[in-house]
Every structure is written in structure tokens, then in C-alpha cells.
Amino acid sequence: MTTIPHNMVTTAFELDAYKVVKNIGISRGIIVRSRSIVGSIGAGLQTLIGGNITILTELCEKTREDAFDLMLTHAAEMGANAVIGFKYDTTELMQGVTEVLAYGTAVIVEPK
């Protein structure tokens, strides 16, 4: 599976030391996740103690990572070697089910 290196992704609209030579289009990675019953019970117990709810933090981090990796794979399949204007978006589809979208503009860059 071909992908784009993480250092070739930015939230900015330009990449330091590179010039955009071709704008290919929108690249996206979508993941829809739900909490397991075990995770829900564990998170509920952690809320009683307070502080960081590590079970949900780990679920969110893994979901974002998976969406990000899908976006990079999609961009590479489109022929890009970088992604600019990168962002995340989330939507709760139903109680306990969340969509995470990673998206940006797939581009071809060359060193300046």
C-alpha cells in the first residue's frame, strides 16, 4: 500500500521548501466507530473518578489515526506526493457512533 510520508502533510496551504506544481483535488479518509459495551462501562467508571478518560482518548486517537492514514492512501492513489490544507471533522451519527473525516487537498510538489 503506497502512502504519503507524514512530513509531506500540512494544515497550511504551502509546504516549506516546496512549490505546488499541480492541484489534484480533495483527498479524504472516513472512519465510523462505535464504543464497545466494555469500553462504555470502563468510560463510565472513569467518569466517576474524574480526569482524563483514557479509554475514550485512546479510541479517539486510534480513529483519527486510521482516518488520517486512509486520507494519505487516497492521496497517493490519486498520484499526489503531498497534502495541504489538512483538517479533521467529526459528526455523531447516532448515540455512541461517530464519524471521523480526515481531508485535505492532494497536490504534487517539487523542491524550490
N, C-alpha and C positions, 0 to 999 in steps of 0.2 A: 504494500500500500504506500503510494507516494504521498508525501505531505510537505508542508512548508515549515521551515525552522521558526521557532518562536521569536527569534530576534528579527524576523522579517515581518512582524505584525506590530502595528501601532494604532493608538487611538487618534493620533494626529492625521493630517491629510498629506503629509510628506514623510519620507523616511530619511533620516540623516545620512549624508554621503551618497545618496542615490537620487536619480531622477526618474519620474514615471514616464515611460515611453508608450504604454498602452493601458487604457482602462478597459478591463474585460467585462465587469459587471458585478452584481451582488453575489456574494458567497454567503451561505448560511449553513448552520448546523442546528438541528432541533432535537431536543430530548424531552420526553414526557415521563415523569416519575411520580410514584406514589410512595407513601410511607408504609412499611410493613406493620403488622399488628405488634410485633416485638418492638420495633422502633417507636411506634406511637406510645406504647406503655412505658418504655425507657425514657422517652422525652417527657412524658407526663410526670414521671418520678423526679426527673432532673428539675422540672419547674418548681417542685415543692422546695428544693434546696436553694434555688436561685442561681444566678450567674450564667456562664456560657453553657448552652445546651449542646454539648459536644456531639450527640447522636445526630441532631439536625444540621449542625455545622458541617459535619463530615458528609452527610447526604447532599447538602447544597454544593459543597466544594467538588465532590465527585461528579455531580450533574453538570456543573459549569465546565469542568474539565472535559467531560465527554462531548458536550455541545461545541466547545472550542475546537477539539480535535476533529470533529465532523466537519466544521467550517473549513479548517485547514485542508482536509482531504478534498472537499468540494472545490476549493480554490485551485488546488493543484490539478485536479481533473479538468478544470476549465483552461489550464495552461498558464496559470499565474505563478509568479515566484515570490509574491508578497501580498499582504492585505493591509489596506489603510482604512482609517475611519472605523475601526473595530468597536463594537458595543455588545452588551448583553441586554436582553429584555426578558421579563418573566410574566407569566399570566397564570392565575389559579383557575384551572378549568372546572374543577368541582372540589368539594372539601377533601383535602388530603392529596389532590392530584394537581401537579404544577408542570407547566411547560417552560422550558428554558431555551431561548433562542440566542445563539451567538451569530453575529453578522458583521459584514464589512464589505469594502469594495476590493475585489480581486484585481490586481494590477501586475504588469510586467515592469520591473525596474532594472536600471543599469547603473553601475557606479558613475559618479560625476567625474 
